[in-house]
């Protein structure tokens, strides 16, 4: 069924559906209408145009739940409230306070306080038999995973919408706790797939790589420009630069411009809601604005902008800002660093993109985080949203998910029926057994011996596919990973590419078998080493043969 909104009726007490007005493809916002029996709930409203929500003249839902304050999930809420003032909107306390930053064209006093705050981990009954509960989702302060429970005389139905989630702790936000959700007997999971099946390095490794790149630019007497969103990434980077040993105490200015500075001010108003570690930091020195402690963090105004450049500095500005206004910087050249965002291409000047480098400081789950969440919750249905169609297709194509769950990846305007089988047996959780073995050192050879029982796990076949493993340290733990035939063939193919050939294998933007050049038509896609595109750039250090 397509382009049909679900309509409640007394005969549909057990009906579960999801109708997406927007699923986060490309720059499309996220807006999902969920029906649970007679109840209709709108999950997020990141639409720039709400005409579809007004098509029938009546409110599109009984109530609205907003997962977090990013524009692609919340920017349509003000227009929705103006169209239907009686339609209740709910979110976490922090999100209610951050939402106005989506409408900075209005003065704060002109924005009505239409969003009602809900407590964490406390079930709230909105209608008879309909309960919602919010769990911190990581990703952004105030971001919530929304657990909906609908109870009939026959049984209860449970649906979890993650919004944008992140399992790891970051500088300002604690990650989503899988432990707090385990055992809820979930029927439907609506989960984001922003990074598809990509695997990310550990969070601290990502941070260190960014710090090293910024430090290298400063050492070469260059200034660094970081275009970032209003909320989230910019504030994370500020805390990283202020607390990382590489920059602590350095005689360096960090300037914050535009709406990013406004976002910092909003964070300062919410300090009691931040993790204890952040509050402790703020007791000894200001969280952001500080001209005493090095590196100094300052708000940038137009007068100061024209005088930048006497020495290398770091500037954080709006992700869509006109970067030409920083061209007056006279100290060295200007290094532009943009976050890797494979879900969509930025609308900005081509010359700016070609002069930009990218970095990874992820705030969304990668393949491991996504599958870990799914396997712990073990729902009957998994609905993937929020990502490029290619990335979402990669997730629905994972054999480890196809064999265990009913997978959906709808486009906007496509109704998804979510029938819940009475006899459905939840799949067993993946085996998390620990295997004890022995380690022996003989000369230059280290041998690890494990029991035969480990081979009984169905994952062993893939792990032992080639008989070769890769080992790496992760903190104090040694992690082993089996090398697949595909990886070996890829490595072999890379080795055969001469370093003087213009191809993906020798391009500075090829990492993790994907293209990370926003100016390339291959941006965000898997590429072969022998591939080529018109915006090829030679890597600084050619790949080793």
C-alpha positions in Angstrom: 0.0 0.0 0.0 1.4 3.4 -0.9 0.4 7.0 -0.1 -2.3 5.9 2.3 -2.4 7.1 5.9 -3.7 4.6 8.4 -7.2 5.3 9.6 -8.2 4.0 13.1 -11.4 2.1 13.5 -12.9 0.0 16.4 -12.2 -3.2 14.5 -8.5 -2.4 14.3 -7.6 -2.7 18.0 -4.6 -4.9 17.3 -3.3 -3.0 14.3 0.3 -1.8 14.2 1.5 0.3 11.2 4.1 2.9 10.4 3.4 5.6 7.7 6.5 7.7 7.0 6.0 11.3 5.8 9.8 11.5 5.7 12.5 8.9 6.4 15.7 10.9 6.2 16.8 10.0 2.7 19.3 12.6 1.5 18.3 15.9 3.1 14.7 14.8 3.7 13.6 15.2 7.4 12.3 12.4 9.5 8.5 12.2 10.3 6.7 9.0 11.1 3.1 8.3 11.8 2.7 5.2 14.0 -0.7 3.6 14.6 -1.1 1.4 17.6 -4.6 0.1 17.7 -6.9 3.2 17.8 -4.0 5.5 18.7 -2.0 7.6 16.2 1.3 9.0 17.2 3.6 11.3 15.2 7.3 10.6 15.9 9.4 13.6 15.0 8.6 16.3 12.5 11.7 17.2 10.6 9.8 18.3 7.4 10.5 21.7 5.8 7.0 21.6 4.3 4.1 20.3 6.4 1.5 20.4 3.7 1.1 16.7 3.7 0.3 16.8 7.5 -2.4 19.4 6.8 -4.0 17.6 3.8 -7.1 16.4 5.6 -7.6 19.5 7.6 -7.5 17.6 10.9 -4.5 16.9 13.2 -2.5 14.1 11.7 -2.1 12.4 15.0 -3.4 12.3 18.6 0.0 13.5 19.9 3.5 14.2 18.8 6.7 12.9 20.4 10.0 14.5 19.4 13.2 12.5 19.9 15.7 15.4 19.9 16.3 19.0 18.8 18.2 18.5 15.5 16.5 20.2 12.6 16.0 17.0 10.5 13.8 15.7 13.4 12.2 18.9 14.7 12.2 21.9 12.3 8.6 21.4 11.3 7.2 21.4 14.8 6.6 25.1 15.0 4.6 25.2 11.8 2.7 22.1 13.0 1.8 23.8 16.2 0.6 26.9 14.4 -1.6 24.8 12.2 -3.0 22.6 15.0 -2.5 24.5 18.3 -4.4 21.9 20.3 -2.1 19.0 19.1 0.1 18.1 22.1 3.8 17.8 21.6 6.2 16.1 24.1 9.9 15.7 24.4 12.6 15.5 27.1 13.2 18.5 29.3 16.5 19.3 27.6 15.0 19.0 24.1 12.2 21.4 25.0 14.8 24.0 25.8 16.9 23.4 22.7 14.1 23.3 20.2 13.9 27.1 19.7 17.3 27.1 18.1 15.6 25.7 15.0 13.8 29.0 14.4 16.5 31.6 15.0 14.8 33.9 12.5 12.4 34.7 15.4 13.2 36.4 18.6 13.0 33.9 21.6 9.9 35.6 23.0 8.1 35.2 19.7 8.4 31.4 19.9 5.5 29.8 21.9 6.4 27.2 24.5 4.3 24.5 22.9 6.5 21.4 23.8 5.8 19.7 27.1 8.6 18.0 29.0 8.6 14.3 30.0 10.8 12.7 32.6 13.4 10.1 31.9 12.6 6.4 32.5 9.2 7.1 33.9 6.1 5.6 32.1 3.5 8.2 31.2 0.0 7.1 30.2 -1.4 9.4 27.5 -4.5 7.5 26.6 -6.2 4.4 28.2 -3.9 1.5 27.4 -1.2 3.8 25.7 2.1 4.4 27.6 5.3 6.2 26.6 8.7 6.1 28.3 11.8 8.0 27.4 15.4 6.6 27.6 18.5 8.7 27.0 19.7 7.9 23.5 23.2 9.4 23.4 23.9 11.4 20.2 22.9 14.8 21.6 21.9 16.2 25.0 18.2 15.5 25.6 18.0 12.9 22.7 15.5 10.2 23.6 14.7 6.7 22.5 10.9 6.4 22.7 9.3 3.2 24.1 5.6 2.9 23.3 3.4 0.3 25.0 -0.2 -0.3 23.8 -2.2 -2.8 25.9 -5.4 -4.6 24.8 -7.4 -7.2 26.8 -5.4 -9.9 24.8 -1.9 -8.7 25.0 0.5 -5.7 25.1 2.4 -4.4 22.1 5.7 -2.6 22.4 7.5 -0.4 19.9 10.8 1.4 20.3 11.9 4.4 18.2 15.5 5.1 18.7 15.6 8.6 17.0 19.3 9.2 16.5 21.3 7.0 18.9 24.9 6.4 19.9 26.1 3.7 22.2 29.4 5.2 23.1 30.0 8.0 25.6 31.1 11.2 24.1 32.5 14.4 25.8 29.1 15.8 26.7 26.7 13.0 26.4 26.5 9.5 27.9 25.7 6.8 25.3 22.5 4.8 25.1 22.4 2.1 27.7 21.5 -1.2 26.1 21.3 -2.8 29.5 18.3 -0.5 30.5 16.3 -1.7 27.5 17.2 -5.4 27.6 14.3 -7.8 28.4 11.4 -5.5 27.4 10.0 -8.1 24.9 9.9 -5.7 22.0 7.7 -6.2 19.0 8.8 -3.4 16.7 12.1 -1.5 16.5 12.3 1.6 14.4 16.1 2.4 14.2 18.3 4.8 12.3 20.9 3.6 9.8 22.9 6.8 9.1 26.2 5.0 8.6 24.8 1.8 7.1 27.2 -1.1 7.6 30.3 1.0 8.0 32.6 0.1 10.9 34.1 3.0 12.9 37.3 3.1 15.0 36.9 3.5 18.7 35.7 7.0 19.7 38.9 8.0 21.4 40.8 7.0 18.2 38.6 9.2 16.2 39.2 12.1 18.6 43.0 11.6 18.5 43.0 11.6 14.7 41.1 14.9 14.6 43.4 16.4 17.2 46.5 15.3 15.4 45.2 16.8 12.1 44.4 20.2 13.8 47.7 20.1 15.6 49.6 19.5 12.4 47.9 22.5 10.7 48.7 24.8 13.6 52.3 23.6 13.7 52.6 24.6 10.0 51.3 28.1 10.9 47.9 27.5 9.3 44.6 28.4 10.8 41.8 25.7 11.0 38.1 26.3 10.0 35.5 23.8 11.2 32.0 24.2 9.8 29.6 22.4 12.1 25.9 22.1 13.0 24.4 24.5 15.6 24.1 21.8 18.2 26.2 18.7 19.0 29.4 18.3 17.1 30.7 21.9 17.6 30.3 21.7 21.3 31.9 18.3 21.4 34.9 19.6 19.5 35.2 22.5 21.9 35.3 20.2 24.9 37.8 17.9 23.1 40.2 20.8 22.4 39.9 22.2 25.9 40.5 18.8 27.6 42.9 17.0 25.3 46.5 16.9 26.5 47.7 18.0 23.0 46.1 21.4 23.4 45.9 21.9 27.2 47.8 25.0 28.2 48.7 26.0 24.6 48.8 29.7 23.7 46.0 29.4 21.1 42.7 31.1 20.3 39.6 29.2 19.5 36.9 31.4 18.0 33.2 30.4 17.8 31.0 32.1 15.3 27.3 32.3 14.4 24.6 29.9 15.6 27.3 27.6 17.0 28.0 30.2 19.7 24.2 30.4 20.3 24.2 26.7 20.8 27.0 27.0 23.3 25.0 29.5 25.3 22.0 27.1 25.3 24.2 24.3 26.6 25.4 26.5 29.5 21.7 27.0 30.6 21.4 23.2 30.8 24.5 22.3 32.8 22.6 20.5 35.6 21.4 18.0 33.0 24.9 17.1 31.8 26.9 14.1 33.0 28.7 14.5 36.4 32.1 14.6 34.7 31.0 17.7 32.7 29.6 19.4 35.8 32.8 18.7 37.7 34.8 20.2 34.8 32.6 23.3 34.9 33.2 23.8 38.6 36.9 24.5 37.9 36.7 26.5 34.7 34.0 27.7 32.3 32.6 25.1 30.0 33.1 27.2 26.9 33.8 31.0 27.1 37.2 31.4 28.8 39.9 34.0 28.1 42.1 33.0 31.1 42.7 29.3 30.6 44.6 28.2 27.5 43.5 27.5 24.8 41.2 30.6 25.0 37.7 30.1 23.8 36.0 33.3 22.5 32.9 34.4 20.7 33.7 35.9 17.3 32.0 39.1 16.1 32.3 40.9 12.8 34.9 43.3 14.0 37.2 40.6 15.4 36.7 38.5 12.2 38.3 41.2 10.1 41.4 41.2 12.4 42.0 37.5 12.5 45.3 36.1 11.3 48.0 37.6 13.4 48.7 34.0 14.6 47.2 30.6 13.8 43.8 30.0 15.3 40.9 27.6 15.3 37.4 28.8 14.1 34.1 27.0 14.5 31.3 28.3 12.3 27.9 27.3 10.9 28.0 24.3 8.6 26.2 26.3 5.8 28.2 29.6 6.4 29.7 31.6 3.6 33.4 30.7 4.2 34.6 33.6 2.0 34.1 35.9 5.0 37.1 34.2 6.7 39.4 34.9 3.7 41.0 37.8 5.4 43.0 35.5 7.7 46.7 36.3 6.9 48.6 33.8 9.0 49.5 30.9 6.7 46.7 29.3 4.7 43.3 28.2 5.9 42.7 24.5 6.4 39.0 23.6 6.2 37.9 20.4 8.0 34.3 19.1 7.5 32.7 16.2 9.2 32.1 13.0 7.2 28.4 13.0 6.5 27.7 10.2 3.9 23.9 10.5 4.3 23.8 13.7 2.1 25.9 16.2 0.2 26.4 19.7 1.6 25.0 22.6 -0.4 28.0 24.8 -0.6 30.4 26.3 -3.1 32.3 23.6 -5.1 35.6 25.4 -4.5 35.1 25.2 -0.8 34.5 21.5 -1.0 37.6 20.9 -3.1 39.7 22.7 -0.6 38.2 20.9 2.4 39.3 17.8 4.2 37.0 15.5 6.1 37.3 13.9 9.5 35.2 11.3 11.4 33.8 12.1 14.8 30.7 9.9 14.7 27.6 10.7 16.7 25.5 7.8 15.2 25.8 4.1 15.6 27.9 2.1 13.1 27.2 -1.4 12.0 28.4 -2.9 15.2 26.3 -0.6 17.4 23.2 -1.1 15.3 23.3 -4.9 15.2 24.2 -5.0 18.9 21.1 -3.0 19.7 18.9 -5.2 17.5 20.3 -8.5 18.8 19.8 -7.4 22.4 16.2 -6.3 21.9 15.2 -9.1 19.5 12.0 -7.5 18.0 9.8 -9.2 15.5 10.0 -6.3 13.1 12.9 -3.9 12.4 12.2 -0.7 10.4 15.3 1.2 9.1 15.0 4.9 8.6 17.3 7.9 8.5 20.1 7.2 6.0 20.8 7.1 2.3 18.8 4.4 0.4 22.0 2.6 -0.3 23.1 2.5 3.3 19.7 1.3 4.5 19.7 -1.3 1.8 23.1 -2.5 3.1 21.6 -3.0 6.5 18.5 -4.9 5.3 20.8 -7.1 3.2 22.8 -8.3 6.3 22.3 -12.1 6.5 22.6 -12.0 10.3 19.5 -9.9 10.4 17.5 -11.4 7.5 17.6 -14.8 9.2 16.2 -13.6 12.5 13.9 -10.6 12.0 11.3 -9.1 9.6 13.2 -6.1 8.0 11.7 -3.0 6.4 13.2 0.1 4.8 10.3 2.1 3.5 10.4 5.3 1.4 8.3 8.3 2.2 4.6 7.8 1.6 4.7 4.0 1.9 2.5 2.4 4.6 4.3 -0.4 6.5 2.0 -3.0 8.1 3.5 -4.6 11.2 1.5 -7.7 12.0 2.5 -9.3 15.3 2.3 -13.1 15.2 0.8 -14.6 18.3 3.1 -17.6 18.0 6.2 -15.6 17.2 9.1 -17.0 19.1 11.8 -14.4 19.8 15.1 -15.4 18.4 17.6 -16.5 20.9 20.2 -13.8 21.7 23.6 -14.2 20.0 25.9 -16.4 22.0 28.0 -14.2 24.3 29.9 -17.2 25.8 33.4 -16.6 27.0 36.0 -19.1 26.0 39.1 -19.7 28.1 42.3 -20.7 26.3 46.1 -20.7 26.6 48.7 -18.3 25.4 52.3 -19.5 24.7 55.3 -17.5 23.6 58.1 -19.3 21.8 60.8 -17.1 20.5 59.2 -14.6 18.1 56.0 -16.6 17.8 52.9 -16.2 20.0 50.3 -19.0 19.9 46.8 -18.7 21.3 44.9 -22.0 21.8 41.1 -22.0 22.1 38.7 -24.9 22.8 36.9 -26.7 20.0 33.5 -25.4 21.4 34.1 -22.0 19.9 33.8 -23.5 16.4 30.2 -24.6 17.1 29.1 -21.0 16.9 27.7 -20.2 13.3 29.9 -17.1 13.2 33.0 -19.3 13.2 32.7 -20.1 9.5 33.0 -16.5 8.5 35.7 -15.8 11.1 37.9 -18.7 10.0 37.1 -18.3 6.3 40.8 -17.8 5.2 42.6 -19.1 8.3 44.1 -15.6 8.7 43.3 -13.1 11.5 44.0 -9.5 12.2 45.0 -8.5 15.8 44.9 -5.0 17.3 44.9 -3.4 20.7 41.7 -1.8 22.0 42.7 -0.2 25.3 44.0 -3.1 27.4 42.2 -5.7 25.3 43.6 -7.6 22.3 40.9 -7.9 19.7 41.1 -10.7 17.0 39.2 -10.4 13.7 39.0 -13.0 10.9 40.1 -11.8 7.5 37.6 -12.6 4.7 38.4 -13.7 1.1 36.9 -10.4 -0.1 39.4 -8.4 2.0 42.3 -10.4 0.9 41.3 -10.0 -2.8 40.9 -6.2 -2.1 44.3 -6.0 -0.5 45.8 -7.9 -3.4 44.1 -5.6 -5.8 45.4 -2.6 -4.0 48.9 -4.0 -4.1 48.8 -4.3 -7.9 47.9 -0.6 -8.4 51.0 1.3 -9.4 51.5 4.4 -7.3 51.6 6.7 -10.4 48.1 5.7 -11.5 45.2 8.1 -10.9 42.7 5.8 -9.2 40.8 5.3 -6.0 43.5 3.2 -4.5 45.9 6.1 -4.6 43.3 8.9 -3.8 43.6 10.9 -0.5 39.8 10.5 0.0 39.6 6.7 -0.1 39.3 5.3 3.4 37.7 2.1 4.5 37.0 1.1 0.9 34.7 4.1 0.6 35.0 7.5 -1.1 34.9 10.4 1.4 35.2 13.3 -1.1 32.0 15.3 -1.0 32.7 16.7 -4.4 32.8 13.2 -6.0 29.9 11.5 -7.5 31.1 8.4 -5.6 30.8 10.2 -2.2 29.7 7.7 0.5 29.8 4.7 -1.8 32.1 1.7 -1.7 34.8 2.0 -4.4 37.3 -0.4 -6.0 41.0 0.5 -5.9 41.1 0.6 -9.7 38.2 3.1 -9.8 38.5 6.7 -10.9 36.5 9.9 -10.8 37.1 13.5 -12.1 38.0 14.9 -8.7 40.8 12.4 -7.9 43.6 13.8 -5.7 46.8 12.0 -5.0 47.3 10.8 -1.5 50.0 12.5 0.5 51.7 9.2 1.3 51.1 6.6 -1.4 49.7 3.3 -0.1 52.3 0.7 0.8 52.8 -2.1 -1.6 
